[in-house]
Amino acid sequence: MAKVLRDVPAPVIGAYGQPKRIRYESDDRIILPGFECDWRCKETNGDGHIFVAEHDPKFTRAYSHEEMRVVASKPGYRHDRHWYSPRQTRARLRAGVSMLSDLPYGVRMRVIWKKDLIEEVEKLRRQDPKTVTLGDEPLTKAIFLADQKVRLRYSKLDNNGKRGRAGRLKTFPDPPGPKAFREWMCDFVDGGRDPLALAPRTYRSGNRDERFDDERAPIVKEFARRYAAPNKPSILKCWEDMEQYIEKTLNPERKKKKLPPLAVPSYGRLYREIEMLDHFEVLAGREGIDEAIRQCQSYGDGIQDVLRPLQHVEIDHWTVHLQTILIQSGAWEKLTRAARRRLKTVRMHLAIAMCRRTHVILGMTLSRTASTQSIIRLLEMTLADKKKFADAAGAVTPYDIYGVMEHMFSDGGSPINNREVHTVLRDLQIGFHCPPGGVPRLRGMVERMFRSIDEGLLSWFEGRTFADVKAKGEYDAARRAGTTLDELGRVLVLFAVDCHHNKPMAALAGRTPREEYIRLTREHGVWGTPDHDKLRNIFGYDIKRRLTAGGIRFLNIRYRSKRLHEMFLKHGGIELTCRVHPANLGAISVKIGKRSWLTVRTSKVFHLIDAETWIGAEAELRKHAKYVKKEITGSIITNALQEFDRVAQIGRKRADISDNPLSREKALAAEARMEVFAAYPDDEYNDTPEPSTELAPVVWTAPRWI
């Protein structure tokens, strides 16, 4: 036979609701959401309820039954039945609480025991009213019989479904005398037979008056307040000062006045007085008002209605607590120890974009200074597939987290809160929110991420600068620096992709950030990356080019179209403004007129090929090909690009998050060194419809990469 355990069932989530018609009595108390007063039901009919405010009957509120069902389901609604009845009011006043569950567990058990004992005696009186009376002798016998029945019932309950066993220890309260029992019965009846009326009143017992005399109490309070002083005295120092004051100053004066000396209050009494001071008052006195506000101001989890991935993204800069050597790791191994010491070491700035809902890191950039260019590059990185960064760092986990964020939260620093960044955010349709400065907890997630990087990653490296001078001590970070720039970028990518994204978190119900991102992306989806034309016009930079019969050349790649040739036939070799995107050389935008832009493409070979890859491939061609300074075909260029992409060392350099994108000046300088001219007699786009489109008016200046 299976054992039956007396377990309390757990509540069922979502099993609670409201009936279609709620019943209210005239003495009920109703608390409606959004109102700071109590209500009573004045009338209920087939249409709904009419409520009146308890403090002013002229203030009324009416709800239909359907509306009341909705209101009763909202947070803040409360319905206390018979709250204003005289019997329940007396029971509350006696117990000091409004509900039996508000009492401690032991007190609740004694209250229920009293109720059961009273009800058993009442049963005996109903069975034999002539013998069982309220006199001392018959009531004592009745209490004894009732106590036996209650003990037997509680004994079976204490077995909790187990078989009885001799010698099992159980605890039962002693029965009361006839006088105490009669008092219990009176309280129970006067309280409307509410068990709350049987709650003991011991919480009112005890002498809570000040034990100190009127002369010593102010002295203790005064020296307790001295603890909250800028010189930060200890409690022992305050007690010694109080002892000196009483023994050396106060008692000699009292002796002259023929008054008895005052005894010195104990250390424990002063300690309790200091403990009773406000925590904010003590912090403000000892640490300063600003530090007290920082520690005592309330904080929480920020916006509570963040439901979708990339809905709320935090961005911030942080000075990396590590001295980094400005040299590539390959060259570092070849230097002598003396040469290594002469190299310049710097502290890089790390910018991170982090999704608040899923805790994933959307992008990271390392830069010498906290600049606008690094923030714009970070925004571009959040939109792009970061597979090459993970592959270059040797990460096992894919870095396939990207998309357009909905809202960006950051501080009001000049690298972020400026016109160029606002222009990019507007074109991407991203909302910008700037919490008050000097309150880093409003961006608590990204700030905590910086701390995790400092403690979980940088602690493994030599040259750590620590968070402050006190933590650093005598550690010489500059002399012990041994981490190069590309090594720092590589380990940051590994920490984010393989460590942070795969770490289970309690805030995500035990799921990892990557799991949560994948789950919510399948459920809600994210905004996709903008098309290549929009990316070029948002993140590209402007150059001047002269139109020729062969089209427009950039990095010795020919861009041409039918409409562009018509312009040449009409206007000749005019100078045009072109916008190029180093991340994709497949097309450029040419400004036509004052507000329109024309998309001009080149061969499909260059689609999604970045400028650095093409510059390296051209160098390979110049090094090995004998037909330099001649036109070459797309197949030769394709082979060169593939060969260049197989160079692992250059590939790692291109995927380093510390490298800036190819700037306008570097692109023009590389173009001047090029000797190979890429031409395509059979252009793939000649037989297709003109792909150019007129974009929306552009009224901003594209950022220039540095």
C-alpha positions in Angstrom: 0.0 0.0 0.0 1.4 3.3 -1.1 2.1 5.9 1.6 0.0 9.0 1.6 2.0 12.2 2.4 0.5 15.3 3.7 2.1 17.7 1.3 0.9 21.2 0.4 0.3 21.5 -3.3 2.2 24.1 -5.3 0.1 26.9 -6.9 -0.7 26.5 -10.6 0.5 29.4 -12.7 -2.2 30.9 -14.8 -5.0 29.1 -13.0 -6.5 32.2 -11.3 -9.2 34.4 -12.8 -12.2 36.5 -12.0 -15.9 35.5 -12.3 -18.2 37.2 -14.7 -20.1 38.8 -11.8 -18.3 39.6 -8.6 -20.2 39.8 -5.3 -19.6 42.7 -3.0 -21.1 43.4 0.5 -21.7 46.8 2.0 -18.9 46.4 4.6 -16.3 45.2 2.1 -13.2 47.2 1.3 -12.2 47.5 -2.3 -8.9 48.9 -3.6 -9.0 49.9 -7.2 -5.8 50.2 -9.3 -4.8 53.8 -9.9 -6.6 55.2 -6.9 -5.0 56.0 -3.5 -8.2 55.6 -1.5 -10.5 52.8 -0.3 -13.8 52.1 -1.9 -17.1 50.5 -0.8 -19.8 49.0 -3.0 -22.9 51.2 -2.8 -25.0 49.3 -5.3 -24.9 46.2 -7.5 -27.4 45.5 -10.3 -27.6 43.7 -13.6 -25.5 46.3 -15.3 -22.6 46.6 -12.9 -21.3 48.1 -9.7 -21.4 51.6 -8.2 -18.5 52.3 -5.8 -18.2 55.2 -3.4 -15.0 56.5 -1.8 -14.7 55.7 1.9 -13.4 59.2 2.7 -16.0 61.0 0.6 -19.3 59.3 -0.3 -19.8 62.0 -3.0 -16.9 60.6 -5.0 -18.3 57.7 -7.0 -17.1 55.3 -9.6 -19.1 52.9 -11.8 -18.0 49.7 -13.7 -19.9 47.2 -15.7 -19.5 43.6 -14.9 -17.2 43.1 -17.9 -15.1 46.1 -16.9 -14.9 45.0 -13.3 -13.7 41.6 -14.4 -10.8 43.2 -16.2 -10.1 45.7 -13.3 -10.0 42.8 -10.8 -7.4 41.0 -12.8 -4.9 44.0 -12.7 -2.1 44.4 -10.2 -3.0 46.6 -7.3 -6.6 45.4 -7.0 -7.7 44.1 -3.6 -11.0 42.9 -2.1 -11.1 42.6 1.7 -14.5 41.0 2.7 -16.2 42.4 5.9 -13.2 44.7 6.4 -15.4 47.4 8.0 -17.5 45.1 10.2 -17.2 45.8 13.9 -16.2 42.3 14.8 -13.4 42.1 12.3 -12.2 45.5 13.3 -11.9 44.4 16.9 -10.0 41.3 15.8 -7.5 43.3 13.8 -7.0 45.8 16.6 -6.4 42.9 19.1 -4.0 41.0 16.9 -2.2 43.9 15.3 -2.5 42.3 11.8 -5.2 41.9 9.2 -4.6 38.3 8.2 -3.8 35.2 10.1 -0.9 34.3 7.8 0.8 37.6 8.8 1.5 36.0 12.2 4.6 33.9 12.9 4.2 30.1 12.3 4.3 29.2 16.0 1.7 31.8 16.9 -0.6 30.6 14.0 -0.4 27.1 15.3 -1.4 28.2 18.8 -4.3 30.2 17.5 -5.7 27.3 15.6 -5.2 25.0 18.6 -7.2 27.5 20.7 -10.0 27.5 18.1 -10.1 23.7 17.9 -10.2 23.4 21.7 -13.1 25.9 22.0 -15.1 24.2 19.3 -14.7 20.8 21.0 -15.9 22.2 24.3 -18.9 23.7 22.5 -19.7 20.3 21.1 -19.7 18.8 24.6 -22.0 21.6 25.8 -24.4 20.9 23.0 -24.4 17.2 23.7 -25.0 17.6 27.5 -25.9 21.2 28.3 -27.0 20.4 31.9 -23.7 18.8 32.9 -21.2 20.8 30.9 -21.5 24.3 32.1 -19.1 27.2 32.4 -18.4 26.6 36.1 -14.8 25.9 37.2 -15.3 22.2 38.0 -17.5 21.1 35.0 -15.5 23.3 32.6 -12.2 21.7 33.8 -13.5 18.2 33.0 -14.8 19.4 29.6 -11.4 21.0 28.8 -9.7 17.7 29.7 -12.0 15.7 27.4 -11.7 18.2 24.6 -7.9 18.3 25.0 -7.8 14.5 24.6 -9.7 14.6 21.3 -7.5 17.5 20.0 -4.3 15.6 21.0 -5.5 12.5 19.2 -6.3 14.4 16.0 -3.0 16.3 16.0 -1.1 13.1 16.7 -2.5 11.5 13.6 -1.6 14.6 11.6 2.0 14.6 13.0 2.4 11.0 11.7 2.1 12.6 8.2 0.7 9.4 6.6 3.2 7.1 8.4 2.3 4.2 10.6 2.1 4.9 14.3 5.1 3.8 16.4 5.5 3.6 20.1 8.0 6.1 21.6 7.7 8.6 18.8 8.1 12.0 20.5 5.4 14.6 19.8 4.8 18.1 21.3 1.4 19.3 22.5 0.5 22.5 24.4 -0.8 22.2 27.9 -4.5 22.8 28.3 -5.6 26.1 29.9 -7.4 26.6 33.2 -11.1 27.5 33.3 -10.5 31.2 33.8 -8.2 31.6 30.7 -10.5 29.4 28.7 -13.5 31.6 29.4 -11.5 34.7 28.3 -10.6 32.9 25.1 -14.3 32.1 24.4 -15.3 35.7 25.0 -12.6 37.0 22.6 -13.6 34.4 20.0 -17.3 35.3 20.1 -16.7 39.1 20.2 -14.5 38.7 17.2 -17.2 37.1 15.1 -15.7 33.7 15.6 -12.7 34.8 13.7 -9.5 32.9 14.8 -7.6 36.2 14.5 -9.3 37.3 17.7 -7.4 34.5 19.6 -4.0 35.9 18.7 -1.9 36.6 21.8 -1.1 40.1 22.7 2.4 39.5 23.8 3.7 41.7 21.0 2.5 44.6 23.2 4.3 43.4 26.3 7.6 44.7 27.6 8.8 48.1 28.8 9.9 50.1 25.7 10.5 53.3 27.6 14.0 54.9 27.5 16.0 53.3 30.4 18.5 56.1 30.4 18.0 59.1 32.5 17.3 62.5 30.9 20.9 63.6 31.5 22.8 60.6 29.8 20.5 60.0 26.9 21.4 63.3 25.0 25.1 62.6 25.6 24.9 59.1 24.0 23.0 60.6 21.0 25.5 63.4 20.5 28.5 61.1 20.5 26.7 58.6 18.3 26.2 61.4 15.7 30.0 62.1 15.8 30.5 58.7 14.2 29.1 60.2 11.0 32.1 62.6 10.5 34.4 63.1 7.6 37.5 62.0 9.6 35.7 58.5 9.9 36.3 57.8 13.6 35.8 54.3 14.9 33.0 53.4 17.4 35.7 52.7 20.0 37.1 56.2 19.4 33.7 57.7 19.9 33.2 55.8 23.1 36.6 56.9 24.5 35.7 60.5 23.6 32.4 60.2 25.5 34.2 58.6 28.5 36.8 61.5 28.6 34.0 64.0 28.3 32.0 62.6 31.2 35.0 61.8 33.5 37.2 64.8 32.8 34.7 67.6 32.0 31.1 66.8 33.1 31.6 65.0 36.4 34.0 67.7 37.9 31.5 70.4 37.2 28.7 68.3 38.8 31.0 67.8 41.8 31.3 71.5 42.3 27.5 71.8 42.1 27.3 68.9 44.7 25.5 66.7 42.2 26.1 62.9 41.9 28.6 61.8 39.2 27.2 60.3 36.0 28.1 56.7 35.1 29.7 56.3 31.7 27.3 54.5 29.3 28.6 51.1 28.1 30.2 50.5 24.7 27.3 48.4 23.7 24.8 51.2 24.4 26.7 53.5 22.2 27.0 50.8 19.5 23.2 50.3 19.5 22.7 54.1 19.2 24.9 54.2 16.2 23.1 51.3 14.7 19.9 53.2 14.9 21.3 56.1 12.8 20.1 56.4 9.2 22.4 54.5 6.8 22.2 57.4 4.4 23.1 59.9 7.1 26.2 57.9 8.2 27.4 57.5 4.6 26.9 61.2 3.8 28.9 62.2 6.9 31.7 59.7 6.4 32.0 59.4 2.6 30.3 62.6 1.3 26.9 63.3 -0.1 27.7 62.3 -3.6 29.0 58.9 -2.5 25.9 58.4 -0.3 23.6 59.2 -3.2 25.5 56.8 -5.4 25.3 53.9 -2.9 21.7 54.5 -1.7 19.9 55.6 -4.8 17.5 52.9 -5.9 18.3 50.9 -9.1 16.8 47.9 -10.9 16.9 46.0 -14.1 16.2 49.1 -16.3 13.4 48.9 -18.8 11.2 46.0 -17.9 9.4 45.5 -21.2 12.4 44.5 -23.2 11.0 41.4 -25.0 12.8 41.1 -28.3 16.4 40.6 -29.2 18.2 43.8 -30.2 15.3 45.9 -28.9 17.5 47.6 -26.3 21.3 47.7 -27.1 23.8 49.4 -24.7 27.0 51.0 -26.1 29.8 52.4 -24.2 33.6 53.0 -24.2 36.1 51.6 -21.7 39.8 52.2 -21.2 41.3 48.7 -21.2 43.2 48.0 -17.9 46.2 46.6 -19.8 49.4 48.1 -21.3 49.4 47.0 -25.0 52.4 47.1 -27.3 51.9 48.8 -30.6 53.4 46.0 -32.8 52.3 42.9 -34.6 52.9 39.7 -32.7 55.0 38.2 -35.5 57.6 41.0 -35.2 57.5 40.9 -31.4 59.0 37.5 -31.3 62.1 38.6 -33.3 63.0 41.5 -31.0 65.6 41.4 -28.3 64.6 42.1 -24.7 66.2 45.5 -24.8 64.4 46.4 -28.0 61.1 45.2 -26.5 61.5 47.6 -23.5 62.0 50.6 -25.9 58.7 50.0 -27.7 55.8 52.3 -27.0 53.0 50.9 -24.8 49.5 52.3 -24.7 46.1 51.6 -23.2 43.5 51.0 -25.8 39.9 51.9 -25.7 37.3 49.2 -26.1 33.8 49.9 -27.4 31.1 47.3 -26.9 27.5 47.0 -28.2 25.5 44.6 -26.0 21.9 43.4 -26.3 20.1 43.8 -23.0 17.5 41.1 -23.5 19.8 38.3 -24.6 23.2 39.5 -23.2 24.9 38.8 -26.5 27.8 41.1 -27.7 26.9 42.5 -31.1 30.3 44.1 -31.8 33.6 45.3 -30.3 36.2 47.8 -31.6 39.6 48.7 -30.2 41.0 52.1 -30.9 43.7 54.4 -29.6 41.1 57.0 -28.4 37.4 57.0 -27.8 36.5 58.5 -31.2 33.5 59.0 -33.4 35.1 56.7 -36.1 35.3 53.8 -33.7 31.6 54.2 -32.7 30.5 54.3 -36.4 32.6 51.3 -37.1 31.0 49.5 -34.1 27.6 50.3 -35.5 28.7 48.9 -38.9 30.0 45.8 -37.2 26.7 45.2 -35.4 25.1 44.9 -38.9 27.7 42.7 -40.5 28.4 38.9 -40.3 31.3 38.6 -38.0 32.4 35.1 -39.1 35.8 36.3 -40.3 36.6 37.7 -36.8 35.7 34.4 -35.1 37.6 32.4 -37.7 40.7 34.6 -37.5 40.7 34.3 -33.6 40.3 30.5 -33.8 36.9 30.5 -32.1 34.8 27.3 -32.0 31.4 29.0 -31.7 30.1 30.8 -34.7 29.8 34.5 -34.5 26.5 34.8 -36.5 24.8 37.4 -34.4 24.0 40.6 -36.3 21.0 42.8 -37.3 19.6 46.3 -36.9 19.0 47.3 -33.3 15.8 49.1 -32.4 17.0 51.4 -29.7 20.5 52.4 -28.7 21.3 53.5 -25.1 24.6 55.3 -24.4 26.1 58.2 -22.4 26.3 61.7 -23.6 30.0 61.7 -24.4 31.2 63.5 -27.5 32.3 60.3 -29.4 28.7 59.1 -29.4 26.4 62.0 -29.0 27.4 64.0 -32.1 26.0 64.8 -35.5 27.8 62.1 -37.5 26.5 59.3 -35.2 23.0 60.7 -35.2 23.0 60.8 -38.9 23.9 57.1 -39.1 21.3 56.3 -36.5 18.6 58.2 -38.4 19.4 56.5 -41.7 19.3 53.1 -40.0 16.0 54.1 -38.2 17.5 53.4 -34.7 16.2 55.3 -31.7 18.9 57.0 -29.6 18.5 57.4 -25.8 20.9 59.2 -23.6 20.5 58.5 -19.9 21.9 61.2 -17.4 25.7 61.4 -17.3 27.6 60.2 -14.3 25.2 57.4 -13.5 26.8 54.3 -15.0 24.2 52.0 -13.4 21.7 53.2 -16.0 23.9 51.2 -18.5 24.6 48.5 -15.9 24.9 45.6 -18.3 27.7 46.9 -20.5 29.4 48.3 -17.4 29.3 44.9 -15.8 30.6 43.4 -19.0 33.7 45.6 -18.8 34.3 44.4 -15.2 33.9 40.7 -16.4 36.5 41.3 -19.1 38.9 42.9 -16.5 38.5 40.1 -14.0 38.0 37.1 -16.2 40.4 37.9 -19.1 42.9 40.6 -18.4 43.9 39.1 -15.1 45.8 36.4 -17.1 48.1 39.0 -18.8 51.2 40.8 -17.7 51.0 44.6 -17.8 47.6 45.0 -16.2 47.0 48.5 -14.9 44.1 47.6 -12.6 41.1 49.8 -11.8 42.8 52.3 -9.5 46.2 53.2 -8.0 45.3 51.4 -4.7 44.6 48.1 -6.4 47.7 48.5 -8.6 50.1 49.1 -5.8 53.8 49.0 -6.8 53.2 46.9 -9.9 55.0 48.4 -12.9 52.6 47.8 -15.8 54.6 49.5 -18.5 57.8 47.5 -17.8 55.9 44.2 -17.6 53.8 44.7 -20.8 54.0 41.8 -23.2 50.7 41.7 -25.0 50.6 43.0 -28.6 47.7 44.8 -30.2 46.5 41.9 -32.4 46.8 39.4 -29.5 44.6 41.6 -27.4 42.0 41.8 -30.2 42.1 38.1 -30.7 41.6 37.1 -27.0 38.7 39.6 -26.7 36.9 37.9 -29.6 37.6 34.5 -28.1 36.3 35.7 -24.7 33.1 37.1 -26.2 32.3 34.3 -28.7 33.5 31.1 -26.9 33.3 32.1 -23.2 30.6 34.8 -22.7 28.1 33.5 -25.3 28.3 30.0 -23.9 28.0 30.8 -20.2 24.6 29.9 -18.6 23.1 32.8 -16.7 20.5 33.0 -14.0 19.0 36.1 -15.6 18.3 34.0 -18.7 16.7 31.1 -16.7 19.9 29.0 -17.0 20.2 29.5 -20.8 23.3 30.9 -22.4 23.2 34.2 -24.3 23.6 32.5 -27.6 20.8 30.0 -26.9 18.5 32.9 -25.8 19.4 34.9 -28.9 18.6 32.0 -31.2 15.3 31.2 -29.3 14.0 34.8 -29.3 15.1 35.3 -32.9 13.0 32.4 -34.0 10.1 33.7 -32.0 10.2 37.5 -32.7 12.8 37.9 -35.5 15.2 40.9 -35.9 15.5 43.5 -38.5 17.8 42.4 -41.3 21.0 44.0 -42.5 20.3 46.9 -45.0 21.0 46.4 -48.6 24.5 47.0 -50.0 23.5 50.3 -51.6 22.2 51.7 -48.3 25.3 50.5 -46.4 27.5 52.2 -49.0 25.6 55.5 -48.7 25.6 55.3 -44.9 29.1 54.1 -44.0 31.0 55.1 -47.2 33.1 58.2 -47.9 33.2 60.6 -50.8 35.9 61.0 -53.4 36.2 63.1 -56.6 36.5 61.3 -59.9 36.6 62.5 -63.5 34.2 60.8 -65.9 35.9 59.2 -69.0 34.7 57.2 -72.0 35.6 54.0 -69.9 33.5 55.1 -67.0 34.9 55.9 -63.5 37.9 54.3 -62.0 38.5 53.6 -58.2 41.5 51.5 -57.1 42.0 50.8 -60.8 38.7 49.1 -61.1 36.4 50.4 -63.9 32.8 51.3 -62.9 30.5 52.0 -65.9 26.9 51.9 -67.0 24.7 53.0 -69.9 23.4 56.1 -68.1 26.9 57.1 -67.0 28.1 56.9 -70.7 25.1 59.1 -71.8 26.3 61.7 -69.3 29.8 61.6 -70.8 28.3 62.1 -74.3 26.4 65.1 -73.1 28.8 66.8 -70.6 32.2 65.3 -71.5 34.8 64.5 -68.8 33.2 66.3 -65.9 34.3 65.8 -62.3 31.8 63.8 -60.2 31.4 63.1 -56.5 31.5 59.3 -55.8 30.7 57.5 -52.6 32.7 54.3 -52.1 32.4 51.6 -49.3 35.7 49.8 -48.7 33.9 46.8 -47.4 32.3 46.1 -50.8 33.9 47.1 -54.1 31.1 45.6 -56.2 29.5 49.1 -56.8 29.9 52.8 -56.1 27.4 55.6 -55.9 27.7 58.6 -58.2 26.1 61.9 -57.4 23.8 63.0 -60.2 22.5 66.6 -59.8 22.2 68.0 -56.3 20.2 65.3 -54.4 20.2 62.1 -56.5 22.6 59.2 -56.4 23.2 56.7 -59.2 24.4 53.1 -58.4 27.2 52.0 -60.8 28.4 48.5 -60.6 31.5 46.7 -61.8 32.1 43.0 -62.5 30.5 40.4 -60.2 34.0 39.3 -59.3 34.3 42.2 -57.0 31.0 41.7 -55.2 31.6 41.6 -51.4 35.3 42.0 -51.9 36.8 44.5 -49.5 39.4 47.1 -50.5 42.2 45.6 -48.4 41.8 42.2 -50.1 41.9 43.8 -53.5 45.0 45.8 -52.7 46.7 42.7 -51.5 45.6 40.7 -54.5 46.9 43.5 -56.8 50.2 43.3 -55.0 50.4 39.6 -55.6 49.7 40.1 -59.4 52.3 42.8 -59.6 54.8 40.5 -57.9 54.3 37.4 -60.0 52.6 38.4 -63.4 54.6 39.3 -66.4 51.8 41.3 -68.0 51.9 44.1 -65.6 50.4 47.4 -66.9 48.2 45.5 -69.2 44.5 44.8 -69.0 43.6 41.6 -67.3 40.5 39.5 -67.2 38.1 38.6 -64.4 39.4 35.0 -64.2 42.9 36.1 -63.5 41.7 38.5 -60.8 39.6 35.7 -59.2 42.6 33.5 -58.9 44.6 36.3 -57.4 41.9 37.0 -54.8 41.7 33.3 -53.9 45.4 33.1 -53.5 45.5 36.2 -51.4 42.7 34.9 -49.2 44.8 31.8 -48.5 47.5 33.9 -46.9 46.7 33.2 -43.2 48.8 35.9 -41.7 47.2 38.7 -43.8 43.8 37.1 -43.2 44.3 37.4 -39.5 45.4 41.0 -39.8 42.2 41.9 -41.8 40.0 40.3 -39.2 41.6 42.1 -36.2 39.1 44.3 -34.4 41.8 46.8 -33.6 42.4 47.6 -37.3 40.6 50.6 -38.7 38.8 50.2 -42.0 40.7 51.5 -45.0 40.5 55.3 -44.8 40.1 57.6 -47.8 43.8 58.7 -47.7 45.1 55.1 -47.5 42.9 54.1 -50.4 44.1 56.9 -52.6 47.7 56.2 -51.7 47.3 52.5 -52.6 45.6 53.5 -55.9 48.6 55.6 -56.8 50.9 52.6 -56.4 48.8 50.2 -58.5 50.1 49.2 -61.9 47.4 46.7 -62.9 44.4 48.0 -64.7 41.2 45.8 -64.4 39.0 46.1 -67.5 36.0 44.0 -68.6 35.2 44.1 -72.4 32.3 41.8 -71.8 30.7 43.5 -68.8 28.2 41.2 -67.1 25.8 44.1 -66.4 25.6 45.4 -70.0 22.8 43.0 -71.0 20.7 43.5 -67.9 18.4 46.4 -67.1 20.0 49.5 -65.5 20.2 48.7 -61.8 20.7 52.2 -60.6 18.1 53.9 -58.4 17.7 57.4 -57.1 18.1 57.4 -53.4 16.5 59.7 -50.9 18.0 63.2 -50.6 21.3 63.1 -48.7 21.9 66.1 -46.5 24.8 64.8 -44.4 28.6 64.5 -44.9 29.7 60.9 -44.8 32.2 60.2 -41.9 35.8 60.0 -42.9 37.7 57.1 -41.5 40.9 57.8 -39.7 
